[in-house]
């Protein structure tokens, strides 16, 4: 596994944890599903965006906006 792939996996986990912190009613499965089915996740997987180099809270801001507004801002 490449360093970038590991960083993407770590970011995905961190996004799910941050989502659960913000929404305590969510289970880990629900939080992971929300992350994995998001446009933010697709952008995270795109090597050209380099989102996996950013802080989890920075990327989480995109995810939260997407989930509340229905699109990525």
PDB file with one MODEL, atoms N, CA, C and O in Angstrom:
MODEL        1
ATOM      1  N   UNK A   1       0.849  -1.172   0.000  1.00  0.00           N
ATOM      2  CA  UNK A   1       0.000   0.000   0.000  1.00  0.00           C
ATOM      3  C   UNK A   1       0.898   1.240   0.000  1.00  0.00           C
ATOM      4  O   UNK A   1       1.859   1.326   0.765  1.00  0.00           O
ATOM      5  N   UNK A   2       0.573   2.181  -0.857  1.00  0.00           N
ATOM      6  CA  UNK A   2       1.372   3.399  -0.949  1.00  0.00           C
ATOM      7  C   UNK A   2       1.067   4.333   0.232  1.00  0.00           C
ATOM      8  O   UNK A   2       0.058   4.179   0.920  1.00  0.00           O
ATOM      9  N   UNK A   3       1.934   5.273   0.439  1.00  0.00           N
ATOM     10  CA  UNK A   3       1.730   6.265   1.499  1.00  0.00           C
ATOM     11  C   UNK A   3       0.448   7.053   1.240  1.00  0.00           C
ATOM     12  O   UNK A   3      -0.305   7.340   2.170  1.00  0.00           O
ATOM     13  N   UNK A   4       0.201   7.400  -0.017  1.00  0.00           N
ATOM     14  CA  UNK A   4      -1.011   8.154  -0.352  1.00  0.00           C
ATOM     15  C   UNK A   4      -2.266   7.354  -0.043  1.00  0.00           C
ATOM     16  O   UNK A   4      -3.239   7.907   0.470  1.00  0.00           O
ATOM     17  N   UNK A   5      -2.260   6.063  -0.346  1.00  0.00           N
ATOM     18  CA  UNK A   5      -3.418   5.218  -0.057  1.00  0.00           C
ATOM     19  C   UNK A   5      -3.655   5.118   1.446  1.00  0.00           C
ATOM     20  O   UNK A   5      -4.799   5.153   1.899  1.00  0.00           O
ATOM     21  N   UNK A   6      -2.573   4.994   2.222  1.00  0.00           N
ATOM     22  CA  UNK A   6      -2.710   4.948   3.671  1.00  0.00           C
ATOM     23  C   UNK A   6      -3.254   6.275   4.205  1.00  0.00           C
ATOM     24  O   UNK A   6      -4.085   6.289   5.113  1.00  0.00           O
ATOM     25  N   UNK A   7      -2.788   7.377   3.646  1.00  0.00           N
ATOM     26  CA  UNK A   7      -3.273   8.698   4.065  1.00  0.00           C
ATOM     27  C   UNK A   7      -4.766   8.847   3.761  1.00  0.00           C
ATOM     28  O   UNK A   7      -5.510   9.421   4.556  1.00  0.00           O
ATOM     29  N   UNK A   8      -5.193   8.336   2.624  1.00  0.00           N
ATOM     30  CA  UNK A   8      -6.614   8.393   2.255  1.00  0.00           C
ATOM     31  C   UNK A   8      -7.457   7.564   3.219  1.00  0.00           C
ATOM     32  O   UNK A   8      -8.532   7.993   3.636  1.00  0.00           O
ATOM     33  N   UNK A   9      -6.967   6.375   3.571  1.00  0.00           N
ATOM     34  CA  UNK A   9      -7.693   5.532   4.528  1.00  0.00           C
ATOM     35  C   UNK A   9      -7.781   6.201   5.895  1.00  0.00           C
ATOM     36  O   UNK A   9      -8.834   6.188   6.533  1.00  0.00           O
ATOM     37  N   UNK A  10      -6.678   6.782   6.338  1.00  0.00           N
ATOM     38  CA  UNK A  10      -6.677   7.492   7.621  1.00  0.00           C
ATOM     39  C   UNK A  10      -7.641   8.667   7.599  1.00  0.00           C
ATOM     40  O   UNK A  10      -8.366   8.901   8.566  1.00  0.00           O
ATOM     41  N   UNK A  11      -7.648   9.400   6.504  1.00  0.00           N
ATOM     42  CA  UNK A  11      -8.550  10.552   6.386  1.00  0.00           C
ATOM     43  C   UNK A  11     -10.004  10.090   6.418  1.00  0.00           C
ATOM     44  O   UNK A  11     -10.836  10.726   7.065  1.00  0.00           O
ATOM     45  N   UNK A  12     -10.317   9.009   5.742  1.00  0.00           N
ATOM     46  CA  UNK A  12     -11.681   8.477   5.737  1.00  0.00           C
ATOM     47  C   UNK A  12     -12.123   8.126   7.152  1.00  0.00           C
ATOM     48  O   UNK A  12     -13.227   8.474   7.571  1.00  0.00           O
ATOM     49  N   UNK A  13     -11.248   7.433   7.888  1.00  0.00           N
ATOM     50  CA  UNK A  13     -11.545   7.086   9.287  1.00  0.00           C
ATOM     51  C   UNK A  13     -11.739   8.349  10.126  1.00  0.00           C
ATOM     52  O   UNK A  13     -12.686   8.441  10.907  1.00  0.00           O
ATOM     53  N   UNK A  14     -10.840   9.319   9.962  1.00  0.00           N
ATOM     54  CA  UNK A  14     -10.933  10.551  10.738  1.00  0.00           C
ATOM     55  C   UNK A  14     -12.208  11.328  10.422  1.00  0.00           C
ATOM     56  O   UNK A  14     -12.816  11.910  11.320  1.00  0.00           O
ATOM     57  N   UNK A  15     -12.611  11.342   9.168  1.00  0.00           N
ATOM     58  CA  UNK A  15     -13.854  12.029   8.791  1.00  0.00           C
ATOM     59  C   UNK A  15     -15.058  11.364   9.450  1.00  0.00           C
ATOM     60  O   UNK A  15     -15.967  12.048   9.920  1.00  0.00           O
ATOM     61  N   UNK A  16     -15.065  10.037   9.485  1.00  0.00           N
ATOM     62  CA  UNK A  16     -16.169   9.324  10.125  1.00  0.00           C
ATOM     63  C   UNK A  16     -16.210   9.615  11.626  1.00  0.00           C
ATOM     64  O   UNK A  16     -17.286   9.798  12.195  1.00  0.00           O
ATOM     65  N   UNK A  17     -15.048   9.658  12.262  1.00  0.00           N
ATOM     66  CA  UNK A  17     -14.989   9.958  13.699  1.00  0.00           C
ATOM     67  C   UNK A  17     -15.464  11.381  13.963  1.00  0.00           C
ATOM     68  O   UNK A  17     -16.221  11.614  14.906  1.00  0.00           O
ATOM     69  N   UNK A  18     -15.029  12.334  13.145  1.00  0.00           N
ATOM     70  CA  UNK A  18     -15.472  13.712  13.318  1.00  0.00           C
ATOM     71  C   UNK A  18     -16.977  13.837  13.109  1.00  0.00           C
ATOM     72  O   UNK A  18     -17.646  14.597  13.810  1.00  0.00           O
ATOM     73  N   UNK A  19     -17.503  13.097  12.152  1.00  0.00           N
ATOM     74  CA  UNK A  19     -18.946  13.118  11.902  1.00  0.00           C
ATOM     75  C   UNK A  19     -19.705  12.555  13.092  1.00  0.00           C
ATOM     76  O   UNK A  19     -20.752  13.084  13.465  1.00  0.00           O
ATOM     77  N   UNK A  20     -19.193  11.497  13.686  1.00  0.00           N
ATOM     78  CA  UNK A  20     -19.830  10.914  14.867  1.00  0.00           C
ATOM     79  C   UNK A  20     -19.735  11.865  16.068  1.00  0.00           C
ATOM     80  O   UNK A  20     -20.662  11.939  16.874  1.00  0.00           O
ATOM     81  N   UNK A  21     -18.627  12.583  16.188  1.00  0.00           N
ATOM     82  CA  UNK A  21     -18.492  13.564  17.270  1.00  0.00           C
ATOM     83  C   UNK A  21     -19.527  14.674  17.132  1.00  0.00           C
ATOM     84  O   UNK A  21     -20.110  15.120  18.120  1.00  0.00           O
ATOM     85  N   UNK A  22     -19.747  15.114  15.898  1.00  0.00           N
ATOM     86  CA  UNK A  22     -20.700  16.193  15.653  1.00  0.00           C
ATOM     87  C   UNK A  22     -22.148  15.721  15.722  1.00  0.00           C
ATOM     88  O   UNK A  22     -23.050  16.502  16.024  1.00  0.00           O
ATOM     89  N   UNK A  23     -22.363  14.440  15.441  1.00  0.00           N
ATOM     90  CA  UNK A  23     -23.712  13.862  15.417  1.00  0.00           C
ATOM     91  C   UNK A  23     -23.696  12.557  16.222  1.00  0.00           C
ATOM     92  O   UNK A  23     -23.586  11.474  15.647  1.00  0.00           O
ATOM     93  N   UNK A  24     -23.805  12.662  17.557  1.00  0.00           N
ATOM     94  CA  UNK A  24     -23.677  11.476  18.418  1.00  0.00           C
ATOM     95  C   UNK A  24     -24.708  10.379  18.149  1.00  0.00           C
ATOM     96  O   UNK A  24     -24.521   9.239  18.577  1.00  0.00           O
ATOM     97  N   UNK A  25     -25.779  10.707  17.454  1.00  0.00           N
ATOM     98  CA  UNK A  25     -26.797   9.701  17.153  1.00  0.00           C
ATOM     99  C   UNK A  25     -26.359   8.744  16.047  1.00  0.00           C
ATOM    100  O   UNK A  25     -26.988   7.703  15.855  1.00  0.00           O
ATOM    101  N   UNK A  26     -25.294   9.074  15.318  1.00  0.00           N
ATOM    102  CA  UNK A  26     -24.822   8.222  14.222  1.00  0.00           C
ATOM    103  C   UNK A  26     -23.978   7.063  14.739  1.00  0.00           C
ATOM    104  O   UNK A  26     -23.169   7.225  15.653  1.00  0.00           O
ATOM    105  N   UNK A  27     -24.179   5.900  14.144  1.00  0.00           N
ATOM    106  CA  UNK A  27     -23.296   4.768  14.423  1.00  0.00           C
ATOM    107  C   UNK A  27     -22.075   4.884  13.519  1.00  0.00           C
ATOM    108  O   UNK A  27     -22.061   5.679  12.579  1.00  0.00           O
ATOM    109  N   UNK A  28     -21.061   4.092  13.806  1.00  0.00           N
ATOM    110  CA  UNK A  28     -19.866   4.087  12.958  1.00  0.00           C
ATOM    111  C   UNK A  28     -20.226   3.686  11.535  1.00  0.00           C
ATOM    112  O   UNK A  28     -19.697   4.251  10.579  1.00  0.00           O
ATOM    113  N   UNK A  29     -21.119   2.719  11.387  1.00  0.00           N
ATOM    114  CA  UNK A  29     -21.531   2.277  10.051  1.00  0.00           C
ATOM    115  C   UNK A  29     -22.220   3.404   9.290  1.00  0.00           C
ATOM    116  O   UNK A  29     -21.964   3.603   8.103  1.00  0.00           O
ATOM    117  N   UNK A  30     -23.096   4.142   9.975  1.00  0.00           N
ATOM    118  CA  UNK A  30     -23.794   5.253   9.327  1.00  0.00           C
ATOM    119  C   UNK A  30     -22.826   6.368   8.947  1.00  0.00           C
ATOM    120  O   UNK A  30     -22.930   6.951   7.868  1.00  0.00           O
ATOM    121  N   UNK A  31     -21.895   6.656   9.834  1.00  0.00           N
ATOM    122  CA  UNK A  31     -20.915   7.704   9.557  1.00  0.00           C
ATOM    123  C   UNK A  31     -20.019   7.316   8.383  1.00  0.00           C
ATOM    124  O   UNK A  31     -19.765   8.130   7.495  1.00  0.00           O
ATOM    125  N   UNK A  32     -19.543   6.077   8.382  1.00  0.00           N
ATOM    126  CA  UNK A  32     -18.715   5.622   7.257  1.00  0.00           C
ATOM    127  C   UNK A  32     -19.501   5.627   5.956  1.00  0.00           C
ATOM    128  O   UNK A  32     -18.967   5.992   4.908  1.00  0.00           O
ATOM    129  N   UNK A  33     -20.755   5.228   6.014  1.00  0.00           N
ATOM    130  CA  UNK A  33     -21.588   5.248   4.815  1.00  0.00           C
ATOM    131  C   UNK A  33     -21.747   6.669   4.282  1.00  0.00           C
ATOM    132  O   UNK A  33     -21.672   6.898   3.075  1.00  0.00           O
ATOM    133  N   UNK A  34     -21.963   7.611   5.181  1.00  0.00           N
ATOM    134  CA  UNK A  34     -22.104   9.010   4.761  1.00  0.00           C
ATOM    135  C   UNK A  34     -20.821   9.504   4.103  1.00  0.00           C
ATOM    136  O   UNK A  34     -20.866  10.196   3.085  1.00  0.00           O
ATOM    137  N   UNK A  35     -19.687   9.150   4.683  1.00  0.00           N
ATOM    138  CA  UNK A  35     -18.406   9.573   4.109  1.00  0.00           C
ATOM    139  C   UNK A  35     -18.178   8.903   2.762  1.00  0.00           C
ATOM    140  O   UNK A  35     -17.857   9.573   1.781  1.00  0.00           O
ATOM    141  N   UNK A  36     -18.342   7.585   2.709  1.00  0.00           N
ATOM    142  CA  UNK A  36     -18.033   6.832   1.492  1.00  0.00           C
ATOM    143  C   UNK A  36     -18.955   7.166   0.324  1.00  0.00           C
ATOM    144  O   UNK A  36     -18.579   6.977  -0.833  1.00  0.00           O
ATOM    145  N   UNK A  37     -20.148   7.656   0.614  1.00  0.00           N
ATOM    146  CA  UNK A  37     -21.104   7.997  -0.444  1.00  0.00           C
ATOM    147  C   UNK A  37     -21.134   9.488  -0.758  1.00  0.00           C
ATOM    148  O   UNK A  37     -22.060   9.973  -1.408  1.00  0.00           O
ATOM    149  N   UNK A  38     -20.127  10.205  -0.299  1.00  0.00           N
ATOM    150  CA  UNK A  38     -20.108  11.654  -0.488  1.00  0.00           C
ATOM    151  C   UNK A  38     -19.233  12.068  -1.668  1.00  0.00           C
ATOM    152  O   UNK A  38     -18.335  11.342  -2.094  1.00  0.00           O
ATOM    153  N   UNK A  39     -19.525  13.251  -2.172  1.00  0.00           N
ATOM    154  CA  UNK A  39     -18.684  13.856  -3.198  1.00  0.00           C
ATOM    155  C   UNK A  39     -17.315  14.191  -2.612  1.00  0.00           C
ATOM    156  O   UNK A  39     -16.303  14.141  -3.310  1.00  0.00           O
ATOM    157  N   UNK A  40     -17.294  14.528  -1.337  1.00  0.00           N
ATOM    158  CA  UNK A  40     -16.031  14.816  -0.658  1.00  0.00           C
ATOM    159  C   UNK A  40     -15.109  13.605  -0.724  1.00  0.00           C
ATOM    160  O   UNK A  40     -13.910  13.750  -0.962  1.00  0.00           O
ATOM    161  N   UNK A  41     -15.661  12.413  -0.515  1.00  0.00           N
ATOM    162  CA  UNK A  41     -14.859  11.182  -0.588  1.00  0.00           C
ATOM    163  C   UNK A  41     -14.310  10.975  -2.001  1.00  0.00           C
ATOM    164  O   UNK A  41     -13.151  10.597  -2.174  1.00  0.00           O
ATOM    165  N   UNK A  42     -15.144  11.225  -3.000  1.00  0.00           N
ATOM    166  CA  UNK A  42     -14.673  11.091  -4.381  1.00  0.00           C
ATOM    167  C   UNK A  42     -13.512  12.033  -4.652  1.00  0.00           C
ATOM    168  O   UNK A  42     -12.539  11.668  -5.312  1.00  0.00           O
ATOM    169  N   UNK A  43     -13.626  13.240  -4.138  1.00  0.00           N
ATOM    170  CA  UNK A  43     -12.537  14.213  -4.316  1.00  0.00           C
ATOM    171  C   UNK A  43     -11.299  13.801  -3.526  1.00  0.00           C
ATOM    172  O   UNK A  43     -10.173  14.008  -3.980  1.00  0.00           O
ATOM    173  N   UNK A  44     -11.503  13.226  -2.358  1.00  0.00           N
ATOM    174  CA  UNK A  44     -10.384  12.735  -1.556  1.00  0.00           C
ATOM    175  C   UNK A  44      -9.623  11.643  -2.309  1.00  0.00           C
ATOM    176  O   UNK A  44      -8.395  11.585  -2.238  1.00  0.00           O
ATOM    177  N   UNK A  45     -10.329  10.793  -3.017  1.00  0.00           N
ATOM    178  CA  UNK A  45      -9.706   9.699  -3.765  1.00  0.00           C
ATOM    179  C   UNK A  45      -8.974  10.176  -5.016  1.00  0.00           C
ATOM    180  O   UNK A  45      -8.117   9.464  -5.538  1.00  0.00           O
ATOM    181  N   UNK A  46      -9.300  11.365  -5.498  1.00  0.00           N
ATOM    182  CA  UNK A  46      -8.663  11.924  -6.687  1.00  0.00           C
ATOM    183  C   UNK A  46      -7.283  12.453  -6.289  1.00  0.00           C
ATOM    184  O   UNK A  46      -7.186  13.409  -5.519  1.00  0.00           O
ATOM    185  N   UNK A  47      -6.232  11.844  -6.803  1.00  0.00           N
ATOM    186  CA  UNK A  47      -4.869  12.250  -6.451  1.00  0.00           C
ATOM    187  C   UNK A  47      -4.567  13.693  -6.824  1.00  0.00           C
ATOM    188  O   UNK A  47      -3.700  14.314  -6.210  1.00  0.00           O
ATOM    189  N   UNK A  48      -5.254  14.235  -7.804  1.00  0.00           N
ATOM    190  CA  UNK A  48      -4.984  15.605  -8.245  1.00  0.00           C
ATOM    191  C   UNK A  48      -5.434  16.659  -7.236  1.00  0.00           C
ATOM    192  O   UNK A  48      -4.934  17.784  -7.259  1.00  0.00           O
ATOM    193  N   UNK A  49      -6.371  16.311  -6.352  1.00  0.00           N
ATOM    194  CA  UNK A  49      -6.855  17.301  -5.372  1.00  0.00           C
ATOM    195  C   UNK A  49      -5.914  17.442  -4.179  1.00  0.00           C
ATOM    196  O   UNK A  49      -5.871  18.495  -3.543  1.00  0.00           O
ATOM    197  N   UNK A  50      -5.157  16.383  -3.874  1.00  0.00           N
ATOM    198  CA  UNK A  50      -4.246  16.362  -2.726  1.00  0.00           C
ATOM    199  C   UNK A  50      -4.963  16.620  -1.407  1.00  0.00           C
ATOM    200  O   UNK A  50      -4.345  17.093  -0.453  1.00  0.00           O
ATOM    201  N   UNK A  51      -6.264  16.316  -1.339  1.00  0.00           N
ATOM    202  CA  UNK A  51      -7.004  16.521  -0.095  1.00  0.00           C
ATOM    203  C   UNK A  51      -6.457  15.662   1.041  1.00  0.00           C
ATOM    204  O   UNK A  51      -6.574  16.041   2.206  1.00  0.00           O
ATOM    205  N   UNK A  52      -5.870  14.530   0.729  1.00  0.00           N
ATOM    206  CA  UNK A  52      -5.348  13.647   1.765  1.00  0.00           C
ATOM    207  C   UNK A  52      -4.159  14.262   2.494  1.00  0.00           C
ATOM    208  O   UNK A  52      -3.770  13.764   3.550  1.00  0.00           O
ATOM    209  N   UNK A  53      -3.569  15.333   1.955  1.00  0.00           N
ATOM    210  CA  UNK A  53      -2.487  16.048   2.633  1.00  0.00           C
ATOM    211  C   UNK A  53      -3.005  17.092   3.614  1.00  0.00           C
ATOM    212  O   UNK A  53      -2.236  17.608   4.425  1.00  0.00           O
ATOM    213  N   UNK A  54      -4.275  17.406   3.555  1.00  0.00           N
ATOM    214  CA  UNK A  54      -4.862  18.444   4.405  1.00  0.00           C
ATOM    215  C   UNK A  54      -5.207  17.877   5.780  1.00  0.00           C
ATOM    216  O   UNK A  54      -5.165  16.665   5.996  1.00  0.00           O
ATOM    217  N   UNK A  55      -5.545  18.761   6.692  1.00  0.00           N
ATOM    218  CA  UNK A  55      -5.951  18.304   8.017  1.00  0.00           C
ATOM    219  C   UNK A  55      -7.357  17.709   7.937  1.00  0.00           C
ATOM    220  O   UNK A  55      -8.160  18.129   7.104  1.00  0.00           O
ATOM    221  N   UNK A  56      -7.658  16.734   8.796  1.00  0.00           N
ATOM    222  CA  UNK A  56      -8.998  16.146   8.785  1.00  0.00           C
ATOM    223  C   UNK A  56     -10.101  17.184   9.020  1.00  0.00           C
ATOM    224  O   UNK A  56     -11.168  17.086   8.413  1.00  0.00           O
ATOM    225  N   UNK A  57      -9.870  18.167   9.880  1.00  0.00           N
ATOM    226  CA  UNK A  57     -10.896  19.181  10.140  1.00  0.00           C
ATOM    227  C   UNK A  57     -11.153  20.053   8.912  1.00  0.00           C
ATOM    228  O   UNK A  57     -12.284  20.480   8.676  1.00  0.00           O
ATOM    229  N   UNK A  58     -10.116  20.314   8.140  1.00  0.00           N
ATOM    230  CA  UNK A  58     -10.276  21.088   6.905  1.00  0.00           C
ATOM    231  C   UNK A  58     -11.169  20.319   5.924  1.00  0.00           C
ATOM    232  O   UNK A  58     -12.108  20.883   5.363  1.00  0.00           O
ATOM    233  N   UNK A  59     -10.877  19.056   5.724  1.00  0.00           N
ATOM    234  CA  UNK A  59     -11.659  18.238   4.794  1.00  0.00           C
ATOM    235  C   UNK A  59     -13.058  18.002   5.360  1.00  0.00           C
ATOM    236  O   UNK A  59     -14.032  17.954   4.609  1.00  0.00           O
ATOM    237  N   UNK A  60     -13.159  17.853   6.686  1.00  0.00           N
ATOM    238  CA  UNK A  60     -14.466  17.663   7.319  1.00  0.00           C
ATOM    239  C   UNK A  60     -15.376  18.861   7.049  1.00  0.00           C
ATOM    240  O   UNK A  60     -16.585  18.691   6.893  1.00  0.00           O
ATOM    241  N   UNK A  61     -14.816  20.060   6.994  1.00  0.00           N
ATOM    242  CA  UNK A  61     -15.624  21.251   6.697  1.00  0.00           C
ATOM    243  C   UNK A  61     -16.323  21.094   5.344  1.00  0.00           C
ATOM    244  O   UNK A  61     -17.489  21.464   5.204  1.00  0.00           O
ATOM    245  N   UNK A  62     -15.626  20.555   4.359  1.00  0.00           N
ATOM    246  CA  UNK A  62     -16.244  20.290   3.050  1.00  0.00           C
ATOM    247  C   UNK A  62     -17.365  19.260   3.180  1.00  0.00           C
ATOM    248  O   UNK A  62     -18.446  19.427   2.616  1.00  0.00           O
ATOM    249  N   UNK A  63     -17.091  18.199   3.929  1.00  0.00           N
ATOM    250  CA  UNK A  63     -18.080  17.139   4.104  1.00  0.00           C
ATOM    251  C   UNK A  63     -19.328  17.671   4.806  1.00  0.00           C
ATOM    252  O   UNK A  63     -20.448  17.395   4.375  1.00  0.00           O
ATOM    253  N   UNK A  64     -19.141  18.424   5.871  1.00  0.00           N
ATOM    254  CA  UNK A  64     -20.276  18.959   6.626  1.00  0.00           C
ATOM    255  C   UNK A  64     -21.129  19.888   5.749  1.00  0.00           C
ATOM    256  O   UNK A  64     -22.358  19.828   5.779  1.00  0.00           O
ATOM    257  N   UNK A  65     -20.470  20.732   4.983  1.00  0.00           N
ATOM    258  CA  UNK A  65     -21.198  21.635   4.077  1.00  0.00           C
ATOM    259  C   UNK A  65     -21.968  20.820   3.029  1.00  0.00           C
ATOM    260  O   UNK A  65     -23.109  21.139   2.694  1.00  0.00           O
ATOM    261  N   UNK A  66     -21.333  19.781   2.527  1.00  0.00           N
ATOM    262  CA  UNK A  66     -21.980  18.938   1.527  1.00  0.00           C
ATOM    263  C   UNK A  66     -23.211  18.246   2.119  1.00  0.00           C
ATOM    264  O   UNK A  66     -24.266  18.187   1.487  1.00  0.00           O
ATOM    265  N   UNK A  67     -23.064  17.732   3.323  1.00  0.00           N
ATOM    266  CA  UNK A  67     -24.181  17.000   3.942  1.00  0.00           C
ATOM    267  C   UNK A  67     -25.333  17.924   4.330  1.00  0.00           C
ATOM    268  O   UNK A  67     -26.492  17.512   4.282  1.00  0.00           O
ATOM    269  N   UNK A  68     -25.039  19.149   4.710  1.00  0.00           N
ATOM    270  CA  UNK A  68     -26.106  20.074   5.094  1.00  0.00           C
ATOM    271  C   UNK A  68     -26.726  20.781   3.890  1.00  0.00           C
ATOM    272  O   UNK A  68     -27.927  21.049   3.868  1.00  0.00           O
ATOM    273  N   UNK A  69     -25.896  21.079   2.892  1.00  0.00           N
ATOM    274  CA  UNK A  69     -26.397  21.804   1.716  1.00  0.00           C
ATOM    275  C   UNK A  69     -26.751  20.876   0.561  1.00  0.00           C
ATOM    276  O   UNK A  69     -27.422  21.285  -0.387  1.00  0.00           O
ATOM    277  N   UNK A  70     -26.302  19.631   0.640  1.00  0.00           N
ATOM    278  CA  UNK A  70     -26.582  18.685  -0.433  1.00  0.00           C
ATOM    279  C   UNK A  70     -25.605  18.748  -1.583  1.00  0.00           C
ATOM    280  O   UNK A  70     -25.777  18.051  -2.583  1.00  0.00           O
ATOM    281  N   UNK A  71     -24.583  19.573  -1.455  1.00  0.00           N
ATOM    282  CA  UNK A  71     -23.547  19.653  -2.501  1.00  0.00           C
ATOM    283  C   UNK A  71     -22.290  20.195  -1.878  1.00  0.00           C
ATOM    284  O   UNK A  71     -22.309  20.767  -0.788  1.00  0.00           O
ATOM    285  N   UNK A  72     -21.199  20.007  -2.581  1.00  0.00           N
ATOM    286  CA  UNK A  72     -19.920  20.487  -2.088  1.00  0.00           C
ATOM    287  C   UNK A  72     -19.763  21.966  -2.416  1.00  0.00           C
ATOM    288  O   UNK A  72     -19.997  22.393  -3.547  1.00  0.00           O
ATOM    289  N   UNK A  73     -19.371  22.730  -1.425  1.00  0.00           N
ATOM    290  CA  UNK A  73     -19.237  24.189  -1.602  1.00  0.00           C
ATOM    291  C   UNK A  73     -17.921  24.629  -2.134  1.00  0.00           C
ATOM    292  O   UNK A  73     -17.700  25.826  -2.320  1.00  0.00           O
TER     293      UNK A  73
ENDMDL
END
